[in-house]
Amino acid sequence: MAYRHVNHILGSKGRQIKTQWDLLALSERGVTKQALLRLSQTLSLSKKEIASVLQVSERTLQRYGERQVLGAVISGRVVHLAELVQTGLDIYGDDREGFVAWLRSPSIALGGRAPMQLLNSSIGTQMVIDELIRMAHGVYS
């Protein structure tokens, strides 16, 4: 998998992300609040929505400076969500608006819930990624 969108979102300071090992290393080092803001913008999420997805308060996110590194748990979630964006934009052919619209629309395959409603946990995020992969292969649940 090419990580073009992940590299854009996470802005890994000259270190290109090429493998899942690179993603793991980045999540362990931590990502900056700037990266979080790029992710939020890519997904068209408000500050309140991104805080909800990350399971933290808006105030907690406000405390970080733009270049400050986020904690390991939040960084891991941001990296996983960036992977979701990569998968979605690969499938939607870089049509960000179409991908975001899909995230906000109820999906029968996801129990009638909008994919966006599942992003507040790692398991839910993985379920959404898995559904995108099934869509790419023409397998609809």
N, C-alpha and C positions, 0 to 999 in steps of 0.2 A: 504494500500500500504506500502510495506517495503521501507525504504529510504536508503538502503545500499550505492548506488552510490552518493546520495546527501550528506550523511555523509562523504564519502571519499573526495568529491570535496570541500565541504564547511568547512571541518575540524573544527567542532564547539567546540573545546577546552574542551573535556570531556563531553559536553552536546550532548547527542544523539538526533537526530531529529526523532520523531516518528509520528508526526501529522502535519497537515497544520497549526495549532496554533503555533507549534515550528518553522515552516518556517516563519510565520508572525513575530514572536518575533525576529528571527535572522535578517530578513530584516530591522526591526526597529532598532536593535542594530548596524547593519552594518556588512559587511563581509570584510575580509582583501584582500589586493592585492594578497597575496599568493593563496587565494581561487580562485580569478579571473584567475590567471595563471594556476591553475589546471584545471579549466573549459575550458580555451582556449586550453590547451594541449589535454584534453579529446576529444574536438571537432575538433582537428587538425586545429585550426585557428591561423593565423599569428597575430602579434600585430596590424597591420593595419586592419585586418578583425574583430578582437574582438572590436577594437575602433569603427568601423563602426556599428557593431551590437549594441553596447551600446550607439551609438549616441553621442560620445565624441571624442575629438582629441587624437591622440597618445601621444601628449605632456602632456595632462592632466593626462593620465594614468602613464606616466613616472615620474611625480612629486611625486607619492605616493611611500613610502617605502614599502618593502615586507610585513611587519607586520602591516602597517598602515591600519586603517579602512576606507573603502570607504564611500562616502556620501550615503544618504538614497535612492536617485533615482537610482544610479548605483547599490547599494546593492540589491534593489528590483528586478532589471533586472537580476542580477547574480543569485539570488535565483530562479526566474522564469525559467531561462535557465537551471539551475541545475535540476529542476523538469522535464523539457523537456528531459534532458539526462537520468534521471531515467526511464521515460516512454519508451524512445527509447531503452534503454538497456534491460529493462524488456521484450520488444517485440522481440528484436533481440537476445535474449539469451546471453547477454554479448558480442556479436560480435560487438565490437566498430568500426572496419573498415567497416563492412557492414552497420551499422547505419550511419556513416559519409558519406559513398558513397550514401546512400539513401538521406541524407540531401542535397547533391550536385547535385542530378539528378532531371530533370524536372518531375513534377507530374501533370497528367491530373486533378486529384481531387483538386489541388491547382492552377487551372487556367493556367496550363502549366509552372508555375514557380517552380524553385527548392525551397524546404523548407527553405534552408539557406537564400534565398532572402527575406524571410518573418520575419526573426528573429530580425529585427531592430525596432520592435514595440511590445508592449504587446499583442495587438489584433492578429498580425501575428503569434507570438509565440504560442498563445492559439489555433489558427487555425491549426498549425502544430501538437500540442499535440492532438487535437481532431481527426485529420486524423490518427495519430498513434493508437489511441484508436479504431477508426473504423476498421483499419487494423487488430488489435488484435481480433476483434469480427467477422472478415470476411465480413464486410460491406464496399464495395468499391463504392465510389461516381462516 
